[in-house]
Structure formats: structure tokens, C-alpha cells
């Protein structure tokens, strides 16, 4: 299999601009491709992890990743569907975040001579002559086409899209052109929400240079309820140990829902698919081993083997309850008292209403919440108190 085949097999690929041509490209040559990262925070998060793992797989297959830090695009920010414009960061904040990203990316990508390239688009975007830039490249972009893209259309029809935000697609497209000229990079990849920006870059190279260019997007990492994982989602999302403690990071993956376990193993670990098939050929409590493997492997990649060994050796205390306790469902307040995590229902109610209780890493804030499945359930009180339910 070529590198692209590996990504398809493991569930990374969402959309492709020229699938047949790219299949041939990845089979016949060492492809130089790029992933871009805007420094909107001082740490990468789990959403970024997916794209870095995909880049690592392609590098293992002999291709060359260009990791682009958005020291320039970060000054504008990619419009999202929120009602407000992204807050503007100072140059000092952007440069600090870029330096933090650089250190974290090196855990995934080998930057030995000739194996990968690290660049910052601030090196060219911060010094452009705006009038000359718009005159030369602005003619290649249709505003009507931009506004047909879901992310821009939604913002335009909602809170409104200002001209400042509309510049982002032009800047990202120009990044692709610049990397093509500098490094002969002819493939851009990014999250599935970047599709319209990627297509714009492919089109710009073909118009300006008359050369073939391609793009594809990665499937977004989802939670069990189908919501996008990212830095705005509670729980263990940050790759920085100071923002998400390794123990909490490990426990998040140890408690993922059954419905997303296979996707996480395929996209977030380097385990062979044959082993993943064996680990996930079970149901219910039979998947606990697979969840332990997932948590260990992801923690090892992000924080190192020593840390993974340490946090995985910490055993969560268990509490054995009766199957009959869950036969007709049990109220969250009753369960907290039954497991002796709290001394009374009034104390249980206070903890729930204040957001201090989680079930399998999902926060519970409704005192009337009912639970029907008990085996393997992990209850978390606060940040450090865990208990796992077993049934007899």
C-alpha cells in the first residue's frame, strides 16, 4: 500500500480533489505535502493530533511533510461559525504560541535532514505589499464562490462576515502557492472544515503556475455524541501536560465510548489494523482491554513511555454493586450515595449542580439523570477521585 492507501484504510480521508491522480502520485514519487497550524492557543489539542498522526504515517511511507505554522494567518484567524469574530492576538502571543507548537510537533514528526520541513508563514505574509498582493492574486478569487462555502456562508448569514475575515482564504491559498514555489510542495491536507480553503489553494496554483496541485481533508475526530473534538471541548484535550495532566489525559481515553473506540485506535495509534480488529471484536465490558491499550498508546505518543507506564499503573478503585441496582435505572444522586462517594443525597445534589461529577468523562449536571448501564462505569468526582463499577 502507498501512503495514501494507509490513510484510507485507517479512516483518515474525508475528501479529495483528484483521487485517481493522487493515488498515482503517492505510488510513483516522494510527495511533499503540507499541514498548517494556526497558533490560536499555547498548546495543540486532540483535534490537531489527528492531522499530525496522518502526517507521521505518510512520513513513515517515505513522503515529506511540511509543517506550516501560522505566524501570518494567525494574525487574521480562520472564520468559524461562532457569532463573534476570533479575538485578535498580539505578535508576541502569536510567536509564543508558535514556539510551543514547534516543540509539540516534534513528538510526531522526524525533522532529520531531508525528512520534514518546518516553516512559518509569518516569514512571507507579514511582509507583503498589500496593494501589489491584491492586484496580482485577488483577481483569481470569486467572492460568490467564497460565500458558497459552508463555513463562510453560515457566518455571512449569521453574525456577518467582515472584509478582514474574508482575507483568510486568500492568505491560505497563497501559502500553498508559496510552498509550491519554495519546496515543490504539490499537496495540501487539513481538517475537513478546511475543504474550501484547500480547494482555493489548489485552484490558485493551477491558475498562476499552470501546474498540477492537489488537496485532501482528514475526517474530524468526534466524541461519542457526534460533536467535534477540539480545544473548546471539556476534558482531556490539550497535549501540554501543564494544561491537561497526563493522568487525566490517560483517563479520558480509557473511558471513551464504545461507538468511537475503533476510530480512535485507528487514527490515534500506530497499532496494526489486524491488532485493532482483534481488540475491538468484542462488546460491552469486553472492550475494556482495548480502551486500556488506546489510553496507553496515545499517552505514550504524547507524553513518552515513562509517563504512560506511570499513569497506567495507577489503578482506579472499584465498587461492586448488584445488577438489580440498574435493572430499572438508578438516579445519579442515589448512585453517588451507594458508591459512598458522598455521604448524603443533598451533598450529591450539590456536586452534580456545581459540575463536579462525570460519568465516563461526560459531565452530569442534572440531578434527575438516570443510569441504566453499570458494568465498567467510571464515576469521577472533582479532578482526582475516581471509582469504577463492577456488577455481580
C-alpha positions as CSV (number, residue, x, y, z in Angstrom):
1,X,0.0,0.0,0.0
2,X,1.2,3.5,-0.7
3,X,0.9,6.2,2.0
4,X,-2.5,7.4,0.8
5,X,-3.8,3.8,1.0
6,X,-2.7,3.6,4.6
7,X,-4.7,6.8,5.4
8,X,-7.8,5.5,3.7
9,X,-7.5,2.1,5.5
10,X,-7.3,3.8,8.9
11,X,-10.2,6.2,8.2
12,X,-8.3,9.5,7.9
13,X,-9.5,10.6,4.5
14,X,-12.7,12.6,4.1
15,X,-12.5,14.4,0.7
16,X,-10.0,14.5,-2.1
17,X,-9.7,16.9,-5.1
18,X,-8.3,14.5,-7.6
19,X,-8.4,11.0,-6.2
20,X,-7.1,9.0,-9.2
21,X,-4.3,11.4,-9.8
22,X,-3.3,11.4,-6.2
23,X,-3.3,7.7,-5.9
24,X,-0.8,7.6,-8.8
25,X,1.2,10.4,-7.3
26,X,1.7,8.7,-4.0
27,X,2.6,5.4,-5.7
28,X,5.2,6.9,-8.0
29,X,7.2,9.6,-6.1
30,X,8.2,11.0,-2.8
31,X,5.4,13.5,-2.2
32,X,6.0,16.8,-0.5
33,X,2.7,17.7,1.3
34,X,1.8,20.2,4.0
35,X,-0.4,20.6,7.1
36,X,-1.0,24.0,8.5
37,X,-1.5,25.0,12.2
38,X,-2.7,28.4,13.3
39,X,-1.4,29.3,16.8
40,X,-4.7,30.2,18.4
41,X,-3.6,28.9,21.8
42,X,-0.4,28.0,23.6
43,X,-0.9,24.2,23.0
44,X,-2.0,21.8,20.4
45,X,-5.1,19.8,21.2
46,X,-6.6,16.4,20.3
47,X,-8.1,17.8,17.0
48,X,-4.6,18.6,15.8
49,X,-3.4,15.2,16.9
50,X,-5.3,13.5,14.1
51,X,-3.5,15.6,11.4
52,X,-0.1,15.0,13.0
53,X,-0.7,11.2,13.1
54,X,-1.7,11.3,9.4
55,X,1.4,13.2,8.6
56,X,3.5,10.7,10.6
57,X,2.0,7.8,8.7
58,X,2.8,9.5,5.3
59,X,6.3,10.2,6.5
60,X,6.8,6.5,7.5
61,X,5.7,5.7,3.9
62,X,8.6,7.8,2.6
63,X,6.9,11.1,1.9
64,X,7.9,14.5,3.2
65,X,5.7,16.6,5.5
66,X,5.9,20.4,5.5
67,X,4.6,21.6,8.9
68,X,3.4,25.2,8.4
69,X,3.0,27.4,11.5
70,X,0.5,30.2,11.0
71,X,2.6,33.2,12.3
72,X,1.0,35.1,9.5
73,X,-2.5,33.7,9.1
74,X,-2.8,33.7,12.9
75,X,-3.0,37.5,12.7
76,X,-6.3,37.2,11.0
77,X,-7.8,33.8,12.0
78,X,-9.9,31.4,10.1
79,X,-13.6,32.4,10.4
80,X,-15.7,29.9,12.3
81,X,-19.4,29.6,12.8
82,X,-19.4,31.5,16.1
83,X,-21.4,34.7,16.5
84,X,-18.2,36.7,17.3
85,X,-15.0,37.3,15.4
86,X,-12.0,35.4,16.7
87,X,-10.1,37.6,19.3
88,X,-7.0,39.2,17.8
89,X,-3.7,38.2,19.3
90,X,-0.6,40.3,19.7
91,X,2.5,39.4,17.7
92,X,4.1,38.4,21.0
93,X,1.3,36.0,21.8
94,X,1.4,34.5,18.3
95,X,5.2,34.0,18.3
96,X,5.0,32.4,21.8
97,X,2.3,30.0,20.7
98,X,4.2,29.1,17.5
99,X,7.3,28.2,19.7
100,X,5.1,26.0,21.9
101,X,3.6,24.3,18.8
102,X,7.1,23.6,17.4
103,X,8.1,21.6,20.4
104,X,5.0,19.5,20.4
105,X,5.0,18.7,16.7
106,X,8.5,17.2,17.1
107,X,7.0,14.3,19.1
108,X,5.2,13.2,16.0
109,X,7.4,14.2,13.0
110,X,11.1,13.4,12.4
111,X,12.8,16.6,11.4
112,X,16.1,14.9,10.5
113,X,17.8,16.2,7.3
114,X,15.6,15.7,4.3
115,X,12.7,14.0,6.2
116,X,10.5,17.0,7.0
117,X,10.3,20.8,6.8
118,X,9.2,23.3,9.4
119,X,8.2,26.8,8.2
120,X,6.3,29.8,9.5
121,X,4.1,31.7,7.0
122,X,4.8,34.9,9.0
123,X,8.1,34.9,7.1
124,X,6.2,36.0,4.0
125,X,2.7,37.1,4.9
126,X,3.8,39.7,7.4
127,X,5.9,41.5,4.8
128,X,3.6,41.5,1.8
129,X,2.8,44.7,-0.1
130,X,-1.0,44.6,0.2
131,X,-1.8,46.6,-2.9
132,X,0.6,44.6,-5.1
133,X,-0.6,41.3,-3.5
134,X,-4.3,42.0,-4.2
135,X,-3.6,43.3,-7.7
136,X,-1.7,40.1,-8.5
137,X,-3.7,37.4,-6.8
138,X,-7.1,38.9,-5.8
139,X,-8.3,38.6,-9.4
140,X,-8.3,34.8,-9.0
141,X,-10.8,34.7,-6.2
142,X,-14.6,34.9,-6.6
143,X,-16.5,36.3,-3.6
144,X,-19.6,34.5,-4.8
145,X,-17.7,31.2,-4.7
146,X,-16.2,32.0,-1.2
147,X,-19.7,32.7,0.2
148,X,-21.0,29.4,-1.2
149,X,-18.6,27.5,1.1
150,X,-20.5,26.4,4.2
151,X,-18.2,28.0,6.8
152,X,-18.3,31.4,5.1
153,X,-22.0,31.2,4.2
154,X,-23.0,30.4,7.7
155,X,-21.0,33.3,9.1
156,X,-22.2,35.7,6.4
157,X,-25.9,34.8,7.0
158,X,-25.5,34.9,10.8
159,X,-23.4,37.5,12.6
160,X,-21.9,38.7,9.4
161,X,-18.6,38.3,7.7
162,X,-16.2,41.3,7.6
163,X,-13.6,42.0,5.0
164,X,-10.8,41.2,7.4
165,X,-12.1,37.7,7.8
166,X,-12.7,37.3,4.1
167,X,-8.9,37.7,3.5
168,X,-8.2,34.4,5.3
169,X,-9.0,32.2,2.3
170,X,-6.7,34.3,0.1
171,X,-3.9,34.1,2.5
172,X,-4.1,30.3,3.0
173,X,-4.3,29.8,-0.8
174,X,-1.2,32.0,-1.2
175,X,0.6,29.8,1.4
176,X,0.1,26.8,-0.8
177,X,1.4,28.7,-3.8
178,X,4.5,29.9,-1.8
179,X,5.2,26.4,-0.6
180,X,4.9,25.0,-4.1
181,X,7.4,27.6,-5.3
182,X,9.8,27.1,-2.5
183,X,9.7,23.3,-2.0
184,X,7.8,21.9,-4.9
185,X,5.0,21.0,-2.5
186,X,2.0,19.9,-4.5
187,X,-0.4,18.5,-1.9
188,X,-2.2,20.3,0.9
189,X,-4.0,18.4,3.7
190,X,-6.1,19.7,6.6
191,X,-9.2,19.1,8.7
192,X,-12.5,18.5,6.9
193,X,-13.6,22.0,7.9
194,X,-10.7,23.4,5.7
195,X,-12.1,22.0,2.4
196,X,-13.0,25.3,0.8
197,X,-9.6,26.9,1.8
198,X,-7.7,23.9,0.4
199,X,-9.7,23.9,-2.9
200,X,-8.9,27.6,-3.3
201,X,-5.2,26.9,-2.9
202,X,-5.3,24.1,-5.5
203,X,-7.1,26.3,-7.9
204,X,-4.6,29.2,-7.4
205,X,-1.6,27.1,-8.2
206,X,-3.2,25.7,-11.3
207,X,-4.2,29.2,-12.5
208,X,-1.0,31.1,-11.6
209,X,1.7,28.4,-12.2
210,X,-0.2,26.1,-14.7
211,X,0.9,23.2,-12.5
212,X,-0.9,20.2,-11.0
213,X,-1.8,20.6,-7.4
214,X,-3.9,18.5,-5.1
215,X,-5.7,18.5,-1.8
216,X,-7.5,16.3,0.7
217,X,-9.1,16.6,4.1
218,X,-8.9,14.5,7.2
219,X,-12.0,13.3,9.0
220,X,-12.6,15.2,12.2
221,X,-12.2,13.4,15.4
222,X,-15.7,13.1,17.0
223,X,-16.9,12.5,20.5
224,X,-19.5,9.7,21.2
225,X,-22.4,12.2,20.6
226,X,-21.0,13.2,17.2
227,X,-19.7,16.6,18.4
228,X,-16.3,17.8,17.1
229,X,-13.4,17.3,19.4
230,X,-11.2,20.4,19.9
231,X,-9.9,22.9,22.4
232,X,-13.4,24.1,23.3
233,X,-14.5,20.7,24.5
234,X,-14.1,19.9,28.2
235,X,-11.9,17.0,29.4
236,X,-8.5,15.8,28.3
237,X,-7.9,17.6,25.1
238,X,-4.6,19.5,25.4
239,X,-1.3,17.9,24.5
240,X,0.5,20.1,27.1
241,X,0.9,18.3,30.4
242,X,0.6,21.6,32.2
243,X,-2.9,22.2,30.7
244,X,-4.1,18.6,30.9
245,X,-2.4,16.4,33.4
246,X,-1.2,13.1,32.0
247,X,-3.3,11.1,34.4
248,X,-6.5,13.0,33.2
249,X,-5.3,12.6,29.6
250,X,-4.9,8.8,30.1
251,X,-8.3,8.5,31.8
252,X,-10.1,10.3,29.1
253,X,-9.1,7.8,26.5
254,X,-9.5,4.9,29.0
255,X,-13.2,5.9,29.2
256,X,-14.1,6.6,25.6
257,X,-17.5,5.4,24.4
258,X,-17.7,2.1,22.6
259,X,-19.0,3.6,19.4
260,X,-15.9,5.6,18.8
261,X,-13.3,3.2,20.1
262,X,-12.3,1.7,16.8
263,X,-12.0,5.1,15.1
264,X,-9.7,6.3,18.0
265,X,-7.5,3.2,17.8
266,X,-7.2,3.5,14.0
267,X,-6.4,7.3,13.9
268,X,-4.6,7.9,17.1
269,X,-2.2,5.0,17.4
270,X,0.4,3.2,15.3
271,X,-1.1,-0.2,16.1
272,X,-1.5,-2.5,13.0
273,X,-5.1,-2.8,11.8
274,X,-5.0,-6.6,12.5
275,X,-4.4,-5.9,16.1
276,X,-7.1,-3.3,16.2
277,X,-9.5,-5.8,14.7
278,X,-8.7,-8.3,17.5
279,X,-9.0,-5.7,20.2
280,X,-12.4,-4.5,19.0
281,X,-14.0,-7.9,18.3
282,X,-16.0,-7.7,21.5
283,X,-18.9,-5.8,23.1
284,X,-19.6,-4.1,26.3
285,X,-17.1,-4.9,29.1
286,X,-15.1,-7.0,26.7
287,X,-13.8,-3.7,25.2
288,X,-12.1,-2.6,28.4
289,X,-8.8,-4.1,27.3
290,X,-9.0,-2.2,24.0
291,X,-9.6,1.0,25.9
292,X,-6.6,0.4,28.2
293,X,-4.5,-0.1,25.1
294,X,-5.8,3.0,23.5
295,X,-5.1,5.1,26.6
296,X,-1.6,3.7,27.0
297,X,-0.6,4.1,23.3
298,X,-1.9,7.7,23.0
299,X,-0.3,8.8,26.3
300,X,3.0,7.2,25.2
301,X,3.0,9.1,21.9
302,X,2.2,12.5,23.5
303,X,4.0,12.2,26.9
304,X,6.5,9.4,26.5
305,X,6.7,5.8,27.6
306,X,7.8,6.5,31.1
307,X,4.8,8.7,31.8
308,X,2.5,6.2,30.1
309,X,3.9,3.4,32.3
310,X,3.4,5.5,35.4
311,X,-0.2,6.7,34.8
312,X,-1.4,3.3,33.5
313,X,-0.1,1.6,36.7
314,X,-2.4,3.7,38.8
315,X,-5.4,1.5,39.4
316,X,-8.9,3.0,39.8
317,X,-10.6,1.6,42.9
318,X,-13.7,-0.5,42.2
319,X,-17.0,-0.8,43.8
320,X,-19.1,-3.9,43.3
321,X,-22.9,-3.3,43.0
322,X,-25.8,-5.6,42.2
323,X,-27.2,-5.9,38.7
324,X,-30.6,-5.3,40.2
325,X,-29.5,-1.8,41.2
326,X,-29.5,-0.9,37.5
327,X,-32.4,-3.1,36.3
328,X,-34.9,-0.2,36.2
329,X,-32.3,2.6,36.1
330,X,-30.7,4.4,39.0
331,X,-30.7,8.1,39.8
332,X,-27.3,9.8,39.8
333,X,-27.8,11.0,43.3
334,X,-28.7,7.5,44.6
335,X,-25.7,6.1,42.8
336,X,-23.3,8.6,44.4
337,X,-24.5,7.7,47.8
338,X,-24.5,4.0,47.0
339,X,-20.9,4.1,45.9
340,X,-20.0,6.2,49.1
341,X,-18.5,9.0,47.0
342,X,-20.7,11.4,49.0
343,X,-22.4,10.9,52.5
344,X,-25.9,12.1,51.5
345,X,-28.2,12.9,48.7
346,X,-28.0,16.6,49.5
347,X,-24.2,16.5,49.1
348,X,-24.7,14.5,45.9
349,X,-27.1,17.1,44.5
350,X,-24.7,20.0,45.3
351,X,-21.8,18.2,43.5
352,X,-23.9,17.5,40.4
353,X,-25.3,21.0,40.1
354,X,-21.9,22.5,40.5
355,X,-20.5,20.4,37.7
356,X,-18.3,18.2,39.8
357,X,-19.5,14.8,38.7
358,X,-18.6,13.0,35.4
359,X,-19.7,9.6,34.1
360,X,-17.2,8.1,31.6
361,X,-15.8,11.6,31.1
362,X,-19.2,13.1,30.4
363,X,-20.3,15.8,32.8
364,X,-23.6,15.3,34.5
365,X,-25.4,18.4,35.8
366,X,-29.0,17.2,36.0
367,X,-29.9,15.7,39.5
368,X,-32.7,13.7,37.8
369,X,-30.2,12.0,35.4
370,X,-30.8,8.2,35.3
371,X,-28.2,5.5,34.6
372,X,-29.1,2.1,33.2
373,X,-25.7,0.6,32.4
374,X,-23.4,-0.1,35.4
375,X,-20.7,-2.6,34.3
376,X,-17.4,-0.7,33.7
377,X,-18.9,2.7,34.5
378,X,-16.3,5.1,35.8
379,X,-17.5,7.9,38.1
380,X,-15.3,10.9,38.6
381,X,-15.8,13.4,41.5
382,X,-13.7,16.5,41.1
383,X,-10.4,16.2,39.4
384,X,-8.8,13.3,41.3
385,X,-11.4,11.0,42.7
386,X,-12.4,8.0,40.5
387,X,-14.3,4.8,41.1
388,X,-15.2,2.0,38.7
389,X,-18.4,0.0,39.0
390,X,-18.4,-3.8,38.6
391,X,-21.6,-5.8,38.9
392,X,-22.4,-9.2,40.4
